[in-house]
């Protein structure tokens, strides 16, 4: 066998190996990208949920303040009715 023949055989043998390595490498890269997208998506979802939770807390605080004001008004009106001689 001369050097040209050995080189040709080596090239033919290495081509399928290189193709298999490329396919395997792209599978790993695709998996890593999907996992990265999942982590990013989870992070975004967590941020959105925290913002919604803060909005709900603010709304709850406003509703509690409104309820306290209405209870105070109710107590004032009951006292006024009693002062005027009525029964609340």
N, C-alpha and C positions, 0 to 999 in steps of 0.2 A: 504494500500500500504506500502510495506516495503522500506527500503533505497535502495536496489539493483534495484527495479523497478523504483523508482524515478530517480535514476542515469541513468538508461538505457533510459528512456523517455527524460531526459534532454539532453543526448548525441545525440539521434536521432533528437531532435528539433534543437539543436545548429549546427549540421553538415550542413544543407542547408544554415543557416545564415552565417556560416563561409565561405562556398563556394561562396555565393553571395558577401560577403565583399571582398574576394580574387579577384573575377572577376572585381568588381568595382575598386578596388585598382590597378589592372593591367591596366585597361583602362585609369585611370588617369596618371599612370606612363608612359604608351605609348604615351599619348597626350603630356605630358611634354617633353619626349624625342624627339618627332617629332618637337615640337616648338623650342627646343634647337638646333636641327639639322638645322632648318630653319634659326635661328639667326646666327649660325656658317657659314652656306652657304652664307648668305647675307653679312656677314663680309668679307669672302674670296673674294666674287665677287667685293665688294667695293674696297678692296685692289688691286685686279687685274686691275680694271678700273682706279684707281689712277695711277698705274704704267704705263699703256698704255697711259694715258693722259700726263704724264711727258715725256714719250718717244716721243709722237707727238709734244709736245712743244719744245723739244730739236731739233727734225728734222725740225720744222718750223723755229727755230732760225738759223739753219745751212743754210736752203734754202734762208732765208732773207740775210744772210751774202754773200752767193754766188751771189745772184741777185745784191746786192750793188757793189760787185767787178766787175761784168760784166757791170753794168751801168758805173762805173768809167772807165773801159777799153774802152767802147764805146765812152764816152766823150773824152778820150785821143786820140782815133783814129780819131774822127771828127776834133779835134783841129789840128792834124797832117795833115790831108787832106786839111784843110783850109790854114794852114801854107805853104803847097806845092803849093797852088794856085788852088786847086780844090774846088768843091762844094759838101758838104757831103749829 
